[in-house]
Amino acid sequence: MSTPEEFISDYEDKIINGLELIESLCRYDSWLVEIEKLETGGFVPRIFEDEEKKIFLNLFSKLEYMELYHNLFNEKIETLNYIQVKGNWIFQNLPSEVEYLNIDPEAEHGIVYKKEQFTLLEEMGKLVEFDIPLQKWIYKSSHSKEQDVKEILLARDYFLVQSKSEIPLAPDSQARKLFPIFITYYAAERFVIFLKNQNKGEYVIKKIPARELFPSLKNMNLEGIVFNCLGPVTPRAFQIQILDLILENV
C-alpha cells in the first residue's frame, strides 16, 4: 500500500491534484490518532491549542512521525494513548471545535487542512466509504460479497440531476447510455456545473431513496448506471444487469 508521504510527494510534484490527494488520504486505513481516556470508560480525540489559541488535531501516518512530534515536548511515545482509524472515518468525524487538521506535523511532508476545507474532507469521506466495497467487489476481492454490496446500495438515499423535461445521461467516452447516480449533493453539483458549462439549460438536484430509484430504472432504455460520473472519486460504471442483482427478492 502506498503511504500518505508518497501521496503528498505526488501532489507536490503535480502528479495528482488536490482532490486526488484528499481521496488518497481518505483511502489510507492506518492513521494514528491520539486519545484521552474518560473516567466513564470511553475516550475522546486528544486536541491541542497553538500559540494563537487555535484548536487543532494531529493525524499521524506512522508511529515514527508521532514520536518525532512529541520529542519536541520531551514526551515519551510509551506514555501516549492512541488508536488506529480509517481515513474515510476520521474525515467524517472531525471534532467540531477543531480549527485545523495537522497531518504528520514536523515531518518534511507534513500538510495542514483548515476549517473551511473540512466540508470537502467530510464529503470525500462519505464518497470513499461508499466506494470501497464497490471497488473490492469489482476486482473480485474475497472481502466483499454480492449480498453485502446489495445491502449497501439499497440502504441509502441518492441524488439525481434533472431538468423539468429530462434526466441527462452521463458523459461517456464509449457513447453508452449510462444513468448518472450521485452519492452526495457535492458530487451531483459537479455534474450540474458541467451541464451549465455545456449550455445545457437549468437543472436541479433531487434526493431519492434507493428503493424508489432502482425499480424506476428498469423501465428506461439504458445500457448501465454510473456512480459519481464526474468524481471527485473514481466513477464506477455497471452494466444494466446490476439492477437484477440489486432488486432480487426486494
C-alpha positions in Angstrom: 0.0 0.0 0.0 1.2 3.5 -0.8 1.7 5.9 2.1 0.5 9.4 2.7 4.1 10.5 2.4 4.1 9.3 -1.2 0.6 10.8 -1.9 1.8 14.2 -0.7 5.0 13.9 -2.7 2.9 13.1 -5.8 0.8 16.2 -5.1 3.9 18.4 -4.7 5.3 17.1 -8.0 1.9 17.8 -9.7 1.3 14.2 -10.5 -2.0 14.3 -8.7 -4.3 17.3 -7.9 -5.7 18.5 -4.6 -8.9 16.4 -4.8 -6.9 13.3 -5.7 -4.7 13.9 -2.7 -7.7 14.1 -0.4 -9.1 10.9 -1.9 -5.8 9.1 -1.4 -5.6 10.3 2.2 -9.2 9.1 2.7 -8.4 5.6 1.4 -5.4 5.2 3.8 -6.7 2.9 6.6 -3.8 3.1 9.1 -4.0 6.6 10.6 -3.0 7.1 14.2 -5.0 9.5 16.4 -4.1 10.3 20.0 -6.9 9.9 22.5 -7.7 10.8 26.1 -9.4 8.2 28.2 -12.5 9.2 30.1 -13.4 8.2 33.6 -16.6 6.7 32.2 -14.5 4.2 30.2 -14.8 5.8 26.8 -12.3 8.1 25.1 -12.1 11.3 23.0 -9.5 12.5 20.5 -6.7 14.5 22.1 -6.8 18.0 20.8 -4.2 20.7 21.1 -4.1 24.5 21.3 -1.5 26.6 19.4 0.1 29.9 20.4 -2.8 31.8 18.8 -5.3 29.8 20.9 -6.5 27.8 17.8 -7.6 24.3 18.4 -6.1 21.5 16.2 -6.0 17.8 15.8 -2.9 15.7 14.9 -3.1 12.8 12.5 -0.1 10.5 12.0 0.5 8.0 9.2 3.3 6.2 11.1 4.3 5.8 14.7 7.7 7.3 14.0 6.1 10.6 12.9 4.1 10.7 16.2 7.4 10.1 18.1 9.1 12.9 16.0 6.4 15.4 17.0 6.4 14.5 20.7 10.2 14.6 21.0 9.8 18.3 20.7 7.9 18.3 24.0 10.0 15.6 25.7 7.1 13.3 25.7 7.8 9.6 25.5 5.7 7.6 23.0 5.2 4.9 25.6 3.1 7.3 27.7 0.6 8.2 24.9 -2.7 6.6 24.2 -3.7 6.3 20.5 -5.9 4.3 18.2 -5.7 3.3 14.5 -8.5 4.6 12.3 -9.5 4.7 8.6 -9.1 7.9 6.7 -12.7 8.0 5.5 -13.9 7.6 9.1 -11.8 10.3 10.7 -12.5 12.8 7.9 -16.3 12.4 8.6 -15.8 12.7 12.3 -13.5 15.6 13.0 -14.4 17.2 16.3 -16.5 20.4 15.8 -14.2 22.6 17.9 -11.1 21.7 15.8 -9.9 24.7 13.6 -7.3 22.8 11.6 -6.0 19.3 11.0 -2.3 18.7 11.2 -1.2 15.7 9.1 2.2 14.3 10.1 3.3 17.6 11.8 7.1 18.2 11.9 7.7 15.7 9.2 9.1 17.1 5.9 5.9 16.1 4.0 3.5 17.5 6.7 0.4 19.1 5.5 -2.4 21.2 7.1 -6.2 21.4 6.3 -8.1 24.4 7.6 -11.6 24.5 9.0 -13.1 25.9 5.7 -11.8 22.7 4.0 -13.5 20.3 6.5 -16.7 20.1 4.5 -14.8 18.8 1.5 -12.9 16.3 3.7 -16.3 15.1 5.1 -17.8 14.8 1.6 -14.8 12.8 0.3 -15.0 10.6 3.4 -18.6 9.7 2.5 -17.8 9.0 -1.1 -14.8 6.8 -0.3 -16.7 4.9 2.4 -19.4 4.1 -0.2 -16.8 3.3 -2.9 -14.5 0.9 -1.1 -16.9 -2.1 -1.1 -17.8 -1.4 -4.7 -14.2 -1.4 -5.6 -13.5 -4.6 -3.8 -16.5 -6.3 -5.5 -15.5 -5.1 -9.0 -12.0 -6.5 -8.5 -13.4 -9.7 -7.0 -11.9 -9.3 -3.5 -12.9 -12.0 -1.1 -13.8 -9.4 1.4 -16.8 -8.1 -0.5 -19.8 -10.4 -1.3 -22.7 -9.7 -3.7 -25.2 -9.6 -0.8 -23.1 -7.1 1.1 -22.9 -4.8 -1.9 -26.6 -5.2 -2.5 -27.4 -4.1 1.1 -25.1 -1.1 0.8 -26.7 0.0 -2.4 -30.2 -0.3 -1.0 -29.6 1.2 2.4 -29.3 4.8 1.4 -30.7 7.8 -0.5 -29.1 9.1 -3.7 -29.0 12.4 -5.6 -30.2 12.8 -9.2 -29.7 15.8 -11.6 -32.8 16.7 -13.7 -34.5 19.5 -15.6 -38.2 20.0 -16.0 -38.2 17.7 -19.0 -35.4 15.2 -18.7 -32.7 13.5 -16.6 -29.4 13.9 -18.6 -27.2 10.9 -19.3 -23.7 10.7 -18.0 -20.9 11.7 -20.4 -19.1 8.6 -21.6 -16.2 8.1 -24.0 -17.9 5.0 -25.4 -21.2 6.8 -26.0 -23.1 4.3 -23.8 -26.5 5.2 -22.3 -25.4 5.5 -18.7 -27.7 6.8 -16.0 -25.8 9.1 -13.5 -26.4 8.5 -9.8 -24.7 10.5 -7.1 -23.8 9.6 -3.6 -23.6 13.2 -2.2 -25.0 16.6 -3.1 -21.5 17.8 -3.8 -20.9 15.1 -6.4 -24.2 15.9 -8.1 -23.4 19.6 -8.0 -20.2 18.9 -10.0 -22.4 17.5 -12.8 -24.8 20.5 -12.7 -21.8 22.8 -13.2 -20.6 20.6 -16.1 -24.0 20.8 -17.8 -24.2 24.6 -17.2 -20.8 25.0 -18.9 -22.1 23.0 -21.8 -25.1 25.4 -22.1 -27.5 22.5 -21.4 -30.0 24.6 -19.6 -31.2 24.7 -16.0 -31.0 21.6 -13.8 -31.9 20.9 -10.2 -30.7 18.2 -7.7 -33.3 15.8 -6.3 -32.8 13.4 -3.4 -34.4 9.9 -3.9 -34.5 6.7 -1.8 -32.7 3.6 -3.3 -35.9 1.5 -3.2 -37.7 4.1 -5.3 -34.8 4.8 -7.7 -33.6 1.4 -8.8 -37.1 0.0 -9.8 -37.8 3.1 -11.8 -34.6 2.5 -13.9 -35.8 -1.0 -15.1 -38.3 0.7 -17.4 -35.8 3.0 -19.1 -33.8 2.3 -22.2 -30.4 2.2 -20.6 -27.1 0.3 -21.0 -25.9 0.9 -17.5 -25.6 3.1 -14.5 -22.6 5.1 -13.2 -22.0 6.4 -9.7 -20.4 9.9 -9.4 -19.7 10.2 -13.1 -17.6 13.4 -12.7 -15.9 12.4 -9.4 -14.4 13.6 -7.2 -13.8 9.9 -6.5 -13.3 7.4 -9.3 -16.6 6.9 -11.2 -18.0 3.3 -11.0 -20.0 2.2 -14.0 -22.0 -1.1 -14.2 -24.0 -2.8 -17.0 -27.7 -2.5 -16.6 -27.9 -6.2 -15.4 -26.8 -5.0 -12.0 -30.4 -3.9 -11.4 -31.4 -7.6 -11.4 -28.9 -8.2 -8.5 -30.0 -5.1 -6.6 -33.7 -5.8 -6.9 -33.6 -9.6 -6.4 -36.1 -10.5 -3.7 -36.9 -6.8 -3.0 
